[in-house]
Amino acid sequence: MTTTAASSSHHLSPAFPGRAPWGTASKLRAWQQGAMEKYIQEQPRDFLAVATPGAGKTTFALTLASWLLHHHVVQQVTVVAPTEHLKKQWADAAARIGIKLDPEYSAGPLGKDYQGVAVTYAGVGVRPMLHRNRVEQRKTLVILDEIHHAGDSKSWGEACLEAFEPATRRLALTGTPFRSDTNPIPFVTYEEDNAGIRRSAADYTYGYGSALSDGVVRPVIFLSYSGNMRWRTKAGDEIAARLGEPMTKDAVSQAWRTALDPRGEWMPSVLRAADQRLTEVRKAIPDAGALVIASDQDSARAYAKLIREITGTKATLVLSDDAGASGRIDEFSNNNDRWMVAVRMVSEGVDVPRLAVGVYATTISTPLFFAQAVGRFVRSRRRGETASVFLPTVPDLLTFAGEMEVERDHALDKPKKEGEEDPYAESEKEMEEANKEQDEDTGEQDMLPFEALESDAVFDRVLYDGAEFGMQAHPGSEEEQDYLGIPGLLEPDQVQLLLQKRQARQIAHSRKKPDAEADLLELPAERRPVVSHKEMMELRKQLNTMVSAYVHQSGKPHGVIHTELRRVCGGPPSAEATAGQLRQRIAKVQEWATRMR
């Protein structure tokens, strides 16, 4: 097989059949065929395939397993998955192409009917030597699904190294190869870049952008909602803020939690809007389903109750990754019900291709979790399907939504530049919370530094393909309905065109209204930037740098210049000023400095 043949597969149609290996389905997608050809040509012991969620990593891995078994390169297969539910999904998928894996294996000899086992990373962590002995006895292919989980804890990584070091072949799979920590991932090669940072090196990459252009995944429309929040701090102070306006990191977190409180008005309004969106999508995709990703069990139960009140039908509730939860996920996958509510990391174990509408109702703000959560909605079954995800207007989430097509690698070293924050350096504690397999009651809600008092919702903007559309609108308004009513079956370029038309119509309608009726900030989304805490820090730093330079130029003290800026430009001290006020002061100092030259 030539290199040209392998590379040309990238340009074939998504369903290019190629030469499907023995025992598999008759058709492979172009990326699956391309990855197969590269593997067969190189015959590596270790192979890392990075493919966007929903692209078909399982099919690729099992096709390769079938080929290796048929050609007697290996005699058995071990699949390692993050959760109990995924472990069973792997066994079911393998059975469909004639590979029998035991998902209940715990110890002792394997039954004669089986060609391998499906286990969890936690299971390997408990008994690594059991799996090492099996691997040493027979030539084994080890499939490490969502390999980034092997770095969740030092003990899991060490257990995987100990258990699978003797394996004949190891295939590592992930849709999200980046982690916020620097724990090395077993059996992954790291290469140093120009900046001296060691990054994971994939053997084959198939990103969201490529999958979208191939029609393998759905385009995602993000619908963002802001609104007024009010809460009480531990000190007894009442604070009010608007979601999406510049504020400190703590205030963003508290406003976000206030929005997600089921007793306020924000969640009912957003769930109502998401249900209307689901109704529209089901006109084109009759079995389309919706999923709420909740932070904890109490919230999940409350959201399920709200859905019952709004829709008149019961939502499927998945509270933990136990056998009962797995059965409920399977049942929802195969029926025609509208809504499911799941807690935290269950989202990664949910493989329900009919999910087309999502509500991101958790405060987890790691790019890893966000990508995995959105991955639940992008699996395409036929060309033209779209996915819709509802978000709070939170800077981090809007940044992640705008970077859907950015491919990342896992960095072992953190860039250390003075005054520069790593946007993906989230705390290990947050990652630990995001990656929990069981959703135990942590008492977290009892320790919150505030009490949510009230909230309301305002339709804020639509994000699609890195661009922002829409003007603010009240829930239930004609303007909001314009965006909720976008057809559920559209080509990606049609989505873009339709959003542009919707915004133009909204702007024209706004111009006809008397100023007295404009109770919301009626500016297009791209002219209403959502400023993050980091950007606020940068603006304050820039202002202080400009003032310091002007001190040397004018001979006036810092305090005098800051006071004069407040007098001329208006507004509070710099620590409390908005992004717009800070930019205005920066421009004014520049103007003063230019005059003195």
C-alpha positions in Angstrom: 0.0 0.0 0.0 1.5 3.4 -1.0 1.6 6.6 1.1 -0.4 8.2 -1.7 -3.2 5.7 -1.3 -3.4 6.3 2.4 -3.5 10.1 2.1 -6.0 10.1 -0.8 -8.6 8.5 1.5 -9.0 11.8 3.2 -10.7 13.1 0.0 -13.1 10.3 -0.4 -16.8 10.5 0.5 -17.6 9.8 4.3 -19.2 6.5 3.4 -16.3 5.2 1.1 -16.5 1.4 1.4 -12.9 0.6 0.5 -11.7 -2.9 1.3 -13.5 -3.5 4.6 -11.6 -6.0 6.6 -12.9 -9.5 7.3 -16.0 -9.7 9.6 -16.9 -6.0 9.5 -19.6 -3.9 8.0 -19.5 -3.3 4.3 -18.8 0.4 4.5 -16.3 2.5 6.3 -16.1 6.3 6.5 -13.2 7.9 4.7 -11.3 8.8 8.0 -11.8 5.2 9.3 -10.5 3.8 6.0 -7.6 6.3 6.1 -6.7 5.4 9.7 -6.9 1.6 8.8 -4.6 2.0 5.8 -2.1 3.9 7.9 -2.1 1.3 10.6 -1.8 -1.7 8.3 1.0 0.0 6.4 3.0 0.9 9.5 2.0 -2.0 11.8 2.9 0.0 15.0 2.8 -1.5 18.5 1.2 1.7 19.8 -1.3 3.9 17.8 -3.1 7.0 19.1 -6.3 7.9 17.1 -7.9 11.3 17.9 -11.3 11.6 16.4 -14.1 14.1 17.3 -17.0 12.7 19.4 -19.6 11.2 17.1 -17.2 10.4 14.3 -17.2 6.6 14.9 -14.1 5.6 16.9 -15.8 2.4 18.1 -16.3 1.2 14.5 -12.7 2.0 13.5 -11.3 0.2 16.6 -13.5 -2.9 16.2 -12.7 -3.0 12.4 -9.0 -3.0 13.3 -9.5 -5.6 16.0 -11.3 -7.9 13.5 -8.4 -7.5 11.0 -5.8 -8.2 13.7 -7.7 -11.3 14.9 -8.2 -12.6 11.3 -4.6 -12.2 10.4 -3.5 -13.9 13.7 -1.5 -10.8 14.8 -3.4 -11.1 18.1 -5.4 -13.8 19.7 -7.6 -11.8 22.1 -8.9 -8.3 22.8 -9.1 -6.2 25.9 -11.2 -3.0 25.9 -10.7 -0.5 28.7 -13.5 2.1 29.0 -14.2 5.0 31.4 -17.6 3.8 32.7 -19.6 0.7 33.4 -22.2 1.8 30.8 -19.5 2.4 28.1 -18.0 -1.0 28.9 -21.3 -2.7 28.1 -21.8 -0.6 24.9 -18.4 -1.8 23.7 -19.4 -5.5 24.3 -22.7 -5.0 22.4 -21.0 -3.2 19.5 -18.3 -6.0 19.3 -20.9 -8.7 19.3 -22.6 -7.1 16.2 -19.4 -7.8 14.1 -18.7 -11.3 15.6 -16.3 -10.4 18.4 -17.5 -11.7 21.8 -16.3 -9.6 24.7 -17.2 -10.4 28.4 -18.3 -7.1 30.1 -18.8 -8.9 33.4 -15.3 -10.4 33.7 -13.8 -10.0 37.2 -11.3 -12.8 37.7 -10.2 -16.4 36.7 -10.1 -18.0 33.2 -12.2 -16.5 30.5 -15.1 -18.5 29.1 -14.4 -20.4 25.9 -17.1 -18.5 24.0 -15.3 -15.2 24.5 -12.4 -13.6 22.5 -11.7 -11.0 25.2 -13.0 -8.7 27.9 -14.4 -5.2 28.4 -13.3 -3.6 31.7 -13.1 -0.1 33.3 -10.0 2.0 34.1 -11.1 1.7 37.8 -11.3 -2.1 37.5 -7.7 -2.2 36.1 -6.6 0.1 38.9 -7.8 -2.4 41.5 -6.2 -5.5 40.0 -3.5 -4.6 37.4 -1.7 -8.0 37.8 -4.8 -10.0 36.9 -4.9 -8.2 33.5 -1.1 -8.4 33.1 -1.2 -12.2 33.5 -3.9 -12.5 30.9 -1.9 -10.3 28.5 1.3 -12.3 29.0 -0.5 -15.6 28.3 -1.9 -14.8 24.9 -1.1 -12.1 22.2 -3.4 -9.3 23.0 -4.8 -6.1 21.4 -5.6 -3.6 24.2 -8.1 -0.8 23.1 -7.9 2.1 25.6 -11.1 4.1 25.0 -10.9 7.8 26.0 -7.3 7.3 26.9 -7.1 10.7 28.7 -8.9 9.0 31.7 -5.8 6.9 32.3 -4.2 10.2 33.6 -7.1 10.9 36.0 -5.1 9.6 38.9 -1.5 8.5 39.3 -2.6 5.0 40.4 -4.7 4.5 37.3 -1.9 5.5 35.0 0.6 3.3 36.8 -1.9 0.4 36.8 -2.4 0.7 33.0 1.4 0.7 32.5 1.8 -2.4 34.7 -1.2 -4.3 33.2 -0.6 -3.6 29.5 3.1 -3.1 29.1 3.5 -6.7 27.7 0.6 -6.3 25.2 1.3 -7.2 21.6 -0.7 -4.2 20.3 -2.2 -1.1 22.0 -4.8 1.2 20.3 -5.5 4.4 22.2 -8.6 6.4 21.3 -9.8 9.8 22.4 -12.1 12.6 21.2 -10.6 15.1 23.6 -6.8 14.5 23.9 -6.2 17.5 26.2 -6.2 17.6 30.0 -5.9 20.6 32.3 -3.2 18.9 34.4 0.2 17.6 33.5 -0.3 13.9 34.4 1.4 11.9 31.5 -1.0 9.5 29.7 0.3 5.9 29.4 1.4 4.7 25.9 1.1 8.2 24.4 4.1 9.7 22.7 5.0 13.3 23.6 7.1 15.5 21.3 8.7 18.8 22.1 7.5 21.8 20.2 9.4 25.0 19.3 8.5 26.5 22.7 10.0 23.6 24.5 6.6 22.2 25.6 6.0 18.5 25.2 2.7 17.7 23.5 0.9 14.5 22.7 1.5 13.3 19.2 -1.4 11.5 17.5 -0.9 9.0 14.8 -4.2 9.9 13.1 -6.4 12.9 13.7 -9.9 13.6 12.5 -11.2 16.8 14.0 -14.6 18.3 14.3 -14.0 20.7 11.4 -13.1 17.9 9.0 -16.0 15.7 10.3 -18.4 18.6 9.8 -17.4 19.2 6.2 -17.7 15.4 5.5 -21.2 15.4 6.9 -20.1 12.9 9.6 -21.2 15.1 12.5 -23.9 17.7 12.9 -23.3 21.4 13.0 -24.0 22.9 16.5 -26.1 25.9 17.0 -25.5 27.4 20.5 -28.3 29.5 22.0 -27.1 31.6 24.9 -29.3 33.2 27.6 -28.4 36.0 30.0 -30.6 37.7 32.6 -30.7 39.4 35.9 -29.4 37.5 39.0 -29.7 38.3 42.7 -28.0 36.4 45.5 -26.9 36.7 49.1 -23.3 36.1 50.2 -22.2 34.4 53.4 -21.6 37.8 54.8 -25.3 38.6 54.3 -24.7 41.1 51.5 -27.3 41.0 48.6 -25.7 41.3 45.2 -27.4 41.8 41.8 -25.7 41.3 38.5 -26.5 40.6 34.9 -25.2 37.3 33.5 -22.6 38.1 30.8 -21.6 41.5 32.1 -18.0 42.0 33.2 -17.5 41.0 36.8 -14.9 39.1 38.9 -14.4 35.4 38.6 -16.2 34.7 41.9 -19.2 36.9 40.9 -19.4 35.1 37.5 -19.5 31.8 39.4 -22.2 32.9 41.8 -24.3 34.5 39.1 -24.0 31.3 37.1 -25.1 29.1 40.0 -28.0 31.5 40.7 -29.2 31.1 37.1 -29.1 27.3 37.4 -31.2 27.3 40.6 -34.4 25.5 39.7 -36.4 27.8 42.1 -35.7 30.9 39.9 -37.1 31.9 36.6 -34.0 31.4 34.4 -34.1 27.5 34.3 -37.9 27.3 33.6 -37.6 29.9 30.8 -34.6 28.1 29.2 -36.2 24.7 29.5 -39.4 26.0 27.9 -37.4 27.5 25.0 -35.4 24.2 24.6 -38.6 22.3 24.5 -40.0 24.6 21.8 -36.7 24.1 19.9 -37.1 20.3 20.3 -40.7 20.5 18.8 -39.3 22.3 15.8 -36.5 19.8 15.3 -38.9 16.9 15.6 -40.7 18.2 12.5 -37.7 17.1 10.5 -36.3 14.4 12.9 -39.4 12.8 14.4 -37.5 10.8 17.1 -35.2 13.7 18.2 -34.5 13.8 21.9 -33.2 16.3 24.4 -30.8 16.1 27.3 -30.2 18.3 30.4 -26.8 17.9 31.9 -27.1 18.8 35.6 -24.6 19.4 38.3 -26.0 17.2 41.1 -28.9 14.9 42.0 -31.1 17.4 43.7 -31.0 19.8 40.7 -31.5 16.9 38.3 -34.7 15.9 40.2 -35.9 19.5 40.2 -35.2 19.9 36.5 -37.1 16.7 35.7 -40.1 18.0 37.7 -40.0 21.3 35.8 -39.9 19.4 32.5 -43.0 17.5 33.6 -44.8 20.8 34.4 -43.8 22.4 31.1 -44.4 19.5 28.7 -46.9 17.4 30.5 -44.7 14.3 30.0 -42.2 12.6 32.2 -38.4 13.0 31.7 -36.0 10.0 32.0 -33.9 10.6 35.1 -30.3 9.2 35.2 -28.7 9.9 38.5 -25.6 7.7 38.6 -23.6 5.2 36.6 -25.1 2.1 38.0 -26.8 -0.9 36.3 -30.2 0.8 36.6 -29.0 4.0 35.0 -27.4 2.1 32.1 -30.7 0.4 31.4 -32.6 3.7 31.5 -30.1 5.2 29.0 -30.6 2.2 26.6 -34.3 2.4 27.0 -34.3 6.1 26.2 -32.0 5.5 23.2 -34.5 3.1 21.7 -37.8 4.8 22.5 -39.4 8.1 21.2 -39.5 10.0 24.5 -38.6 13.7 24.4 -36.4 14.4 27.5 -33.7 12.9 29.6 -31.9 14.5 32.6 -28.4 13.2 33.5 -25.9 14.1 36.2 -22.4 15.2 35.4 -20.1 12.6 33.9 -22.9 10.4 32.8 -22.8 12.6 29.7 -19.7 10.9 28.5 -21.3 7.5 28.8 -24.5 8.6 27.0 -24.4 7.3 23.4 -27.8 8.2 22.2 -27.6 9.2 18.5 -31.1 10.7 18.5 -30.1 13.4 21.0 -30.4 16.7 19.1 -31.1 19.4 21.8 -29.1 20.0 24.9 -29.2 22.2 28.0 -25.8 22.8 29.7 -27.0 23.2 33.3 -23.8 22.5 35.1 -21.1 24.8 36.5 -18.2 22.6 35.3 -16.1 24.9 33.1 -13.2 22.7 31.8 -12.8 22.6 28.0 -12.5 18.8 28.3 -15.9 18.4 29.9 -17.6 20.9 27.6 -16.3 19.1 24.5 -17.5 15.7 25.9 -20.9 17.2 26.8 -21.4 18.8 23.4 -20.2 15.5 21.8 -23.4 13.9 23.0 -25.4 15.9 20.4 -23.2 15.9 17.3 -23.5 12.3 16.1 -25.1 12.5 12.6 -27.4 9.9 11.2 -28.3 11.6 7.9 -27.0 14.7 6.2 -28.6 18.0 7.2 -29.3 17.3 10.8 -28.5 20.1 13.2 -27.8 20.1 17.0 -28.9 22.9 19.4 -27.3 23.5 22.8 -28.6 26.0 25.3 -26.0 27.8 27.5 -25.9 30.5 30.1 -24.0 33.6 28.9 -20.8 32.8 30.7 -17.5 34.0 29.1 -15.7 30.6 29.4 -18.6 28.7 27.8 -18.9 31.1 24.9 -15.2 30.9 24.3 -15.4 27.0 24.2 -18.4 27.3 21.9 -16.5 29.6 19.5 -13.5 27.2 19.4 -15.4 24.0 18.5 -13.1 23.4 15.5 -9.8 24.1 17.3 -7.8 20.9 17.6 -5.7 20.6 20.8 -3.1 18.2 22.2 -2.2 17.3 25.7 0.7 19.4 27.0 3.0 18.0 29.6 4.5 21.4 30.3 2.8 24.6 31.1 3.8 27.8 29.3 5.3 30.1 32.0 5.1 33.7 30.8 5.0 36.5 33.3 1.5 37.8 33.8 -0.1 35.3 31.4 -2.7 32.8 32.5 -3.1 29.4 30.8 -6.8 29.3 29.8 -6.8 25.5 30.2 -5.1 25.4 33.6 -8.3 24.6 35.6 -7.8 23.2 39.1 -7.3 19.5 39.6 -10.2 19.5 42.0 -12.6 20.7 39.2 -11.3 18.0 36.9 -11.8 15.4 39.6 -15.4 16.5 40.0 -16.0 16.4 36.3 -14.6 12.9 35.9 -16.5 11.2 38.7 -18.0 7.9 37.7 -20.5 7.8 40.6 -22.5 10.9 41.5 -22.3 10.6 45.3 -23.7 13.4 47.5 -20.7 15.5 48.2 -22.4 18.1 50.4 -21.1 20.7 47.9 -24.4 22.6 47.8 -24.4 23.1 51.5 -21.0 24.9 51.3 -21.9 27.4 48.6 -20.8 31.0 49.5 -24.2 32.4 48.6 -27.9 31.9 48.6 -29.7 32.2 45.2 -32.6 34.7 45.6 -34.1 35.3 42.2 -33.3 35.1 38.5 -34.9 35.9 35.1 -33.9 34.9 31.6 -33.2 37.0 28.5 -32.4 35.5 25.1 -29.0 36.8 24.4 -27.3 35.5 21.2 -26.8 32.5 18.9 -23.2 31.2 18.3 -22.5 29.3 15.1 -19.2 28.5 13.4 -17.3 31.0 15.5 -19.8 33.9 14.6 -22.4 35.5 16.8 -26.0 36.5 15.8 -29.0 38.1 17.4 -30.1 40.9 19.6 -31.4 40.5 23.2 -35.1 39.5 23.4 -37.6 38.4 26.1 -38.6 34.7 26.4 -41.7 34.1 24.4 -41.1 37.2 22.2 -41.4 37.1 18.4 -37.6 37.7 18.2 -36.8 34.7 20.3 -39.2 32.5 18.4 -37.4 33.5 15.1 -34.3 31.6 16.4 -36.1 28.7 18.1 -37.9 28.1 14.8 -34.9 27.5 12.7 -35.6 24.2 10.7 -33.9 21.1 12.2 -32.7 19.8 8.8 -30.3 22.2 7.1 -26.9 22.2 5.4 -24.1 24.1 7.4 -24.0 27.0 4.9 -27.8 27.2 5.0 -27.6 27.6 8.8 -25.2 30.6 8.4 -27.4 32.3 5.8 -30.6 31.8 7.8 -29.0 33.2 11.0 -27.8 36.3 9.0 -31.4 36.8 7.7 -32.9 36.4 11.2 -30.6 39.0 12.6 -31.2 41.5 9.8 -35.0 41.1 10.3 -34.5 41.6 14.1 -32.4 44.8 13.6 -35.0 46.2 11.1 -37.8 45.5 13.5 -35.9 47.2 16.4 -35.3 50.4 14.3 -39.1 50.8 13.8 -39.8 50.7 17.6 -40.0 54.0 19.6 -36.9 54.4 21.9 -39.2 54.2 25.0 -40.0 50.6 24.2 -36.4 49.5 24.0 -36.1 48.1 27.5 -33.3 45.7 26.5 -29.9 46.6 25.0 -30.7 46.3 21.4 -27.3 45.9 19.7 -26.3 42.9 17.5 -24.3 40.2 19.4 -21.0 41.0 17.8 -21.2 44.5 19.2 -22.0 43.2 22.7 -18.8 41.4 23.6 -18.9 39.1 26.7 -15.7 40.0 28.6 -14.0 37.5 30.7 -12.3 38.1 34.1 -8.9 37.6 32.4 -9.7 40.3 29.8 -10.8 42.7 32.5 -7.5 42.1 34.3 -5.7 42.8 31.0 -7.6 46.1 30.5 -6.8 47.2 34.0 -3.1 46.3 33.5 -3.1 48.2 30.2 -4.6 51.3 31.9 -2.1 51.2 34.7 0.8 50.8 32.2 -0.5 53.8 30.2 -0.9 55.9 33.4 2.6 55.0 34.6 4.0 56.1 31.3 2.0 59.4 31.5 3.3 59.9 35.1 6.9 60.1 33.7 5.8 62.4 30.9 3.6 64.8 32.9 5.3 64.7 36.3 1.8 64.2 38.0 1.3 61.5 40.6 -0.7 58.3 39.7 -3.6 59.2 42.0 -4.1 62.6 40.4 -4.2 61.1 36.9 -6.7 58.4 37.9 -8.9 61.0 39.6 -8.8 63.2 36.5 -9.7 60.3 34.2 -12.7 59.5 36.4 -13.8 63.2 36.3 -13.5 63.5 32.5 -14.8 60.0 31.5 -17.1 59.3 34.5 -17.6 56.0 36.3 -16.3 54.3 39.5 -12.7 53.5 40.4 -10.7 51.2 38.0 -11.4 48.1 40.2 -15.1 48.5 39.7 -15.2 50.0 36.2 -16.7 48.2 33.2 -14.7 47.1 30.2 -16.1 50.0 28.2 -15.2 52.5 30.9 -11.7 51.1 31.1 -11.2 51.3 27.3 -12.5 54.9 27.3 -9.9 55.9 29.9 -7.1 54.1 28.0 -8.1 56.2 24.9 -8.1 59.4 27.0 -4.6 58.8 28.4 -3.3 58.1 24.9 -4.9 61.3 23.7 -3.2 63.3 26.6 0.1 61.7 26.0 0.0 62.5 22.2 -0.8 66.2 22.9 2.3 66.5 25.1 4.8 65.2 22.5 
